[in-house]
Amino acid sequence: MFAKLKKALMGSAADATPSRAQLRLQAMLDALEDEPEQTFLDSADAEHRVDIHAFGRNFVEDCDADARDDEGYVLVTNGMSDRLMPAPPGGVPEDMTRAAELVWYVRDLNPEYISNLRWLAKLPAFDRFFLASGHRVPMPEPPLSFCGFQTFFFLTPIYGPDARMLSGVTVDEGEAIATLTVNLISEAEYALVKREDGLGELLDLFDANDHPMVFDPQRISYV
């Protein structure tokens, strides 16, 4: 299966120089120590191709040997960073970058996750949008048919290997590639995070409520 995936990403020439997509994928394989269970190729967009790799994961913490299995997927985009995001007013802060790929922790491979993740990955390119940890994208209506929340919320992964997944890969301009997790928040949580110091308050609520790493479309609002 992996040989077919490499061919799809790199082309048929056996001695071809690895593409940027292949370099990113290899970095993912090294960081996650696994191969994707499934890849959703973006064959419809030749100008800005964003493939999505689905890595299976047991989210049980290593220190909790007696816990039941907690199976799910790590969805990772591969192609968003081919287009640098526009710099925000005042320039890019030192701890941020204009190149990113998105990560979404989910229970299953519902097609709505795939379509929304690919749309988000292309949003900065077609809407002149800059994304970084703490940023939000409010939607006019819930983007998922099975969840009432309608604001996407991005954070740096709390799991070290996911945060460092692409740390050794840069784009042509030398920019490092960040990884950002995708979350959905309620209208009340969105109103909170927009306030001065609201981001810290929301993250405190996440901690207080043991906010799950894996997306739960049925969770209640913390506000």
N, C-alpha and C positions, 0 to 999 in steps of 0.2 A: 504494500500500500504506500509506504513512504517513498519508494522509488518513483511511483506514478506521480506523487505530489511534487517531488523535486523536478520531474520533467515538466509538469504543468507550470511551475514557477520559473524555471530556468530556460526552457526551450529544449530542443532535441539534441543540440550539439553536446557531445560528451565532454569536450574540452573547453566549454564556454566559461568565461569569467563569471564567477558567481554574481547574480543580480543583487540589488539592494534587498529585494524581498527574501531571497535565499539567505543572505547574511543575517537579516533580522530573524528569520525562522531558526537558523542555526543557533543564534543567541538564546532564543526561547527554549530550544531543546536542551541547551547546556544548563540554563538556569532552572528549568522545571524538571529536568532529568526524566523526561518522558516524551513520547511522540503524541501528536494530536490524534484523538479518536476520530475526528471528522474535520474536514476543511470545507468551508463554503466559499468557492471561488467567485470572484466578481468578473465574470466573463462578459458582462454587458457594457462595461465602461472602460474603453481602451485608454482614455486620457488620464483618468485618476482611478486606478484599480486599487480597491481595498478588499483583500481577502480576510476571512475570519477563521481562526483556528480554535477548535474546541478541545481543550485538554481535560481529561477526566481527573477528578481529585476527590480524595476522602478528606473532608475538612475537620475531622476529629483532631484535636491537638495531640502532639506526640507525647506529652506528659500525662495524658488521660487514657491510660491503657485499657481501662475498664469500660470506657464509653462505647455506645453503639456506633456503628458506621454512620457517617454523615456524607453521603455521596452527592456529587454535583459536578459542575463543569466550570472551568476558567475559560471564558471567551476572550480572545486577544485579537485585536485588529492588526493587519499587516499591510501597510500602504498609506495610512494617514500621514506619516512623516515624510512622504515623498513631496508633499506640498508644505512649505513652511507657513506657519500661521502669521498673520500680520502683527507687527509689534503694537502693543497698547500705547495710548497717549503717555508720553514721558519715557518711552523705551521699555525694554524687557528687564525686570528686576534681576539681580545677580543670581538668585536661587531658582530662576525659571528659564525656560527654553521655548523656542518657537517650533520645536519638533516634538511630536508626541504620538503615542499609540494608546488605545483605550483597552481597559480590562473590565469585564463584567462577570461577577460570580453568580451563577444561576443553578437551579435544580435540574432543568431539562433543556432541550434544544428547540424550544418553541420558535417557530419562524418569526414571530414578532420581535423577539430579542435580536435576531440576526438583522432584520431590516432596520430596526431603530439604531443598532450599534453602527451599522454601515453609514446610515444617514448622519449620525453624530460625528463620525470620523471625517466626513466630507464637509460638514458645516463650516469650519473655518475657511476653507478654500472658496466656497461659493457665496458666503455671507460676510466675509471680512471679519471673522470672529476669532478672538484669542481665548484659549482655554488653559486654565492652570488649576492647581488645587485650591478649593474653596469657591470656584466659579460656578455659576448656575445658568441653566438654559430653561426658562419658563415656556411652557407650551400652551396653546390656546385651549387644548382639551387633553385628557389623559392619553398618552401615547400607546399604552397597552390596554387592550380590551378587558383585561382581568385585574386591573389595578386602578384605583381612583386617584392616585397621586399624579401630578402633571408637571412637576419641575425636575429636570435632570440636575444632579449635584455631583461635582467631581472632587475627588480626594486622592492624595498620594497613597498607594497601597501600604497598609500597616504590616503586611507580611514581607519581610526583607527580600527574599528571592524575587518576588514579583516587582518590588520597587527597583531592584537592580537588574531586572531582566535584560534591558537593552543598554546598560551602562557602557558597554564596550563598543557600541555601534554609533557612528556619527553620520550626519548627512553631508552633502557636498561642501556646504559653507562651514563645516566644522562644529555645527551645533550638536550637542548631546541630545539623545532621544529620551524624553520622560515617559513614564507610564502613569496613567490616571484611571482610577476606578470610577465606574458609572454607578450612580445611586439615584433613587427617586425619593423626593420629599413632598410632604403635604403642603397645602396652601399656608397653614399656620406656621409651619417650620420655615417656609420660604420668607414669610413676613418677618420672622425672627432673624434669620440670617442676613437680611438686608440692613438691619439696624447696626449702628456703631457697636462694636464688640459682639455682634450677634453670632458671628462664626464660632467664636470660642464658646458661647453659651450653648449653641446647638451641639457642638462636639462634646461638651460636658453632659448634655442630655443623652447623647449616644452612649457614652460611658455608663451613665447611671441606669440606663435601660438595657444594658448588655446588647447593644445593637448588633444584629447578626452580620457576619461577613457575607454570607450568601443571601442574595436578594429574596425578600419575603413579600410577595405582592399583597398579602393580607395583613401586614403589620399595622398596628394602630399608630396614629400620630403621637409624638411625644410632647406636643404643645397643645 
